[in-house]
Amino acid sequence: MFIMKHAVYVIFAGLIIVALSGLHTMSFAEEGTWAEKVDMPTARYGLSTSVVNGKIYAVGGSTGMVLSIVEEYDPKTDTWTKKSVMPTARPKGSTSVVNGKIYAIGGKSGIFASSTVVEYDPATDTWTKKTDMPTARYELSTSTVNGKIYAIGGWDGSETLSTVEVYDPVADEWTKRQDMPTKRAGLSTAVVNVKIYAIGGWTTPNVPLSTVEEYDTGLAVEPEAKLAITWAAIKAQD
């Protein structure tokens, strides 16, 4: 009887140890880790990055002087490769990808806002000029939904913007969409289930926003299904 109880206690203790060990492993896995990689060849800020076929393209930016530099990073080999320079040197633009091609949109050209749009094809390492964005601006954000690029917000050199314009790379044309409720630049956008979330930014220089607004593109996973094209304020706080 004593031996049986002792065995039960040992098994129970073993289960606790295994459980705690599993929790420790799970906690460590969820926390994640950082690893240092090879530095980008050209130090800069105000650049934009996009991913095509598992490689990262760092486009434009500034060192205090505006840059047209494009450098490609391969995470598998941890190496950088210089690519064809962008036709127009500019920082603070935004890049997005459609069908394996990178579109560099807007930015700052000298002291002026830019409306320039150029397409980069990594397969041929070539740039092609495209139709200008209707509204020149920098510190905008772009996101791709169903093969179209949404250019949102920004700064035109004199005021922050709530402007939303959509670029169709197939037709090479722009279409105006409903303005964002909050004028802002320096924001970031992300897409979840064909809805765009505009997050943060600034309306008054040096006064950051925590505002989050959701844009329903009116698209759906099934092209036949159409939804209302609207903005919704999720959180607005100065």
Buried (B, 14 or more C-beta within 10 A) or exposed (E): EEEEEEEEEEEEEEEEEEEEEEEEEEEEEEEEEEEEEEEBEBEBEBBBBBEBEEBBBBBBBBEEEBBBBBBBBBEEEEEBEEBBBBBBBBBBBBBBBBEEBBBBBBBBBEEEBBBBBBBBBBEEEEBEEBBBBBBBBBBBBBBBBEEBBBBBBBBBEEEBBBBBBBBBBEEEEBEEBEBBBBBBBBBBBEBEEBBBBBBBBBBEEEEEBEBBBBBBBBBBEEEEEEEEEEBEEEEEEE
